[in-house]
Amino acid sequence: MKMHQGCIEVPVEDKSVNMVAFSQNQEVYAHQLIIDRRCDIFADELAIWKVLGRRWTLSILKNLDTKEAIRFNELKRLVPGISSTVLAERLSELEVEGIISRKIYPEIPPKVEYSLTVQAKELRVIFNELQGWTHRFDPHRSAIEVPV
């Protein structure tokens, strides 16, 4: 662990995080985690942004938002390219953060369904705004676009 400019630098094993800026004082890189000690009050926010910033997470949430509940294999088919291991990890992380819920039915074979929590449904507004913002500033879209 190194100190520089009032920050603590901690190695991060998760290579799926590229870079997420949390504020002027916090940044997450794939190879390191830098947290300003003055920002310890943001510890809870840091955890949720770390989970939301991981590869596949937004795609998983988007697909969970299409139905009331989705089983594991159906969700895996909806997110092409994701491995079963990574999907299981992301679902577990999202469950710990209270973003999704898991319902296990006592039958053989076991039936497990995943759904968005009320907390996650509130994220729709944020994600819709973020999507709109990215469309407005995407350099690959046509220069003349009339808003609907």
C-alpha positions as CSV (number, residue, x, y, z in Angstrom):
1,M,0.0,0.0,0.0
2,K,1.4,3.4,-1.0
3,M,0.4,6.9,0.0
4,H,0.5,9.8,-2.4
5,Q,-1.2,13.3,-2.3
6,G,-3.3,12.2,0.7
7,C,-4.6,9.1,-1.0
8,I,-4.2,5.4,-0.3
9,E,-3.3,3.2,-3.2
10,V,-4.5,-0.4,-2.9
11,P,-4.0,-3.2,-5.5
12,V,-7.2,-4.5,-7.1
13,E,-7.5,-8.0,-8.5
14,D,-10.7,-7.4,-10.5
15,K,-9.5,-6.7,-14.1
16,S,-13.1,-6.2,-15.3
17,V,-13.2,-2.6,-14.0
18,N,-11.5,-0.2,-16.4
19,M,-12.0,3.2,-14.8
20,V,-14.8,4.8,-13.0
21,A,-14.6,8.4,-11.6
22,F,-16.6,8.7,-8.4
23,S,-15.7,12.3,-7.5
24,Q,-12.7,14.6,-7.7
25,N,-11.1,12.6,-4.9
26,Q,-11.9,9.0,-6.0
27,E,-11.0,6.9,-9.0
28,V,-11.0,3.2,-9.7
29,Y,-8.5,1.8,-12.2
30,A,-8.1,-1.9,-13.3
31,H,-4.7,-2.1,-11.6
32,Q,-5.3,0.0,-8.5
33,L,-7.9,1.5,-6.2
34,I,-7.2,5.1,-5.0
35,I,-9.4,6.4,-2.2
36,D,-9.0,9.7,-0.6
37,R,-9.1,9.2,3.2
38,R,-11.2,12.4,3.5
39,C,-14.0,10.5,1.5
40,D,-14.6,7.6,3.9
41,I,-18.2,8.7,4.1
42,F,-18.6,7.5,0.5
43,A,-17.7,3.8,1.4
44,D,-21.3,2.6,0.6
45,E,-21.5,4.4,-2.7
46,L,-18.1,3.1,-3.7
47,A,-19.3,-0.5,-3.2
48,I,-22.4,-0.1,-5.4
49,W,-20.5,1.8,-8.1
50,K,-17.9,-0.9,-8.2
51,V,-20.5,-3.5,-8.8
52,L,-22.4,-1.4,-11.4
53,G,-19.2,-0.7,-13.2
54,R,-18.3,-4.3,-13.7
55,R,-18.5,-5.9,-17.1
56,W,-21.9,-7.4,-17.9
57,T,-23.7,-5.8,-15.0
58,L,-25.7,-3.2,-16.9
59,S,-26.6,-5.8,-19.6
60,I,-27.8,-8.2,-16.9
61,L,-29.9,-5.4,-15.3
62,K,-31.3,-4.3,-18.6
63,N,-32.5,-7.9,-19.3
64,L,-33.9,-8.4,-15.9
65,D,-35.9,-5.3,-16.5
66,T,-37.7,-6.9,-19.4
67,K,-39.7,-9.4,-17.3
68,E,-41.0,-9.7,-13.8
69,A,-38.7,-12.7,-13.1
70,I,-36.1,-14.6,-15.1
71,R,-34.4,-18.0,-14.5
72,F,-30.6,-18.3,-14.8
73,N,-30.4,-20.1,-18.1
74,E,-32.9,-17.8,-19.7
75,L,-30.9,-14.8,-18.5
76,K,-27.7,-16.5,-19.8
77,R,-29.3,-16.8,-23.3
78,L,-30.3,-13.1,-23.2
79,V,-26.7,-12.0,-22.5
80,P,-24.7,-13.5,-25.3
81,G,-21.0,-14.1,-24.5
82,I,-21.3,-14.3,-20.7
83,S,-20.0,-17.4,-19.0
84,S,-22.1,-19.2,-16.4
85,T,-19.4,-18.5,-13.8
86,V,-19.4,-14.7,-14.5
87,L,-23.2,-14.6,-14.6
88,A,-23.4,-16.3,-11.2
89,E,-20.8,-13.9,-9.7
90,R,-22.6,-10.8,-11.0
91,L,-26.0,-12.1,-9.8
92,S,-24.5,-12.8,-6.4
93,E,-22.9,-9.3,-6.2
94,L,-26.1,-7.6,-7.2
95,E,-28.1,-9.6,-4.6
96,V,-25.6,-8.6,-1.9
97,E,-26.1,-4.9,-2.9
98,G,-29.9,-5.3,-2.8
99,I,-30.3,-4.6,-6.5
100,I,-31.8,-8.0,-7.4
101,S,-33.7,-10.6,-5.4
102,R,-33.4,-14.4,-5.8
103,K,-36.4,-16.7,-5.2
104,I,-35.7,-20.4,-4.7
105,Y,-38.6,-22.8,-5.2
106,P,-38.4,-26.0,-3.2
107,E,-38.7,-28.5,-6.0
108,I,-36.6,-31.0,-7.9
109,P,-34.7,-29.9,-9.9
110,P,-34.4,-26.6,-8.0
111,K,-36.1,-23.6,-9.7
112,V,-34.4,-20.2,-9.1
113,E,-35.8,-16.9,-10.4
114,Y,-34.1,-13.5,-10.3
115,S,-35.9,-10.2,-10.4
116,L,-35.2,-6.5,-9.8
117,T,-35.9,-5.0,-6.4
118,V,-37.8,-1.8,-5.8
119,Q,-34.4,-0.1,-5.3
120,A,-33.2,-1.3,-8.8
121,K,-36.4,-0.2,-10.5
122,E,-35.6,3.3,-9.3
123,L,-32.4,3.1,-11.3
124,R,-34.5,3.0,-14.5
125,V,-34.7,6.8,-14.6
126,I,-31.0,7.1,-14.1
127,F,-30.2,4.6,-16.8
128,N,-32.7,6.1,-19.3
129,E,-31.2,9.5,-18.7
130,L,-27.6,8.1,-19.1
131,Q,-28.7,6.4,-22.4
132,G,-30.2,9.6,-23.7
133,W,-27.1,11.5,-22.8
134,T,-24.8,9.0,-24.6
135,H,-27.0,9.2,-27.7
136,R,-26.8,13.0,-27.7
137,F,-23.0,13.0,-27.5
138,D,-22.1,9.8,-29.6
139,P,-19.7,10.9,-32.3
140,H,-20.8,8.0,-34.5
141,R,-24.4,9.1,-34.8
142,S,-25.5,11.4,-37.7
143,A,-24.7,15.1,-37.2
144,I,-28.3,16.2,-37.8
145,E,-30.8,14.5,-35.5
146,V,-34.2,15.8,-34.6
147,P,-35.3,15.0,-31.0
148,V,-38.7,13.2,-30.8
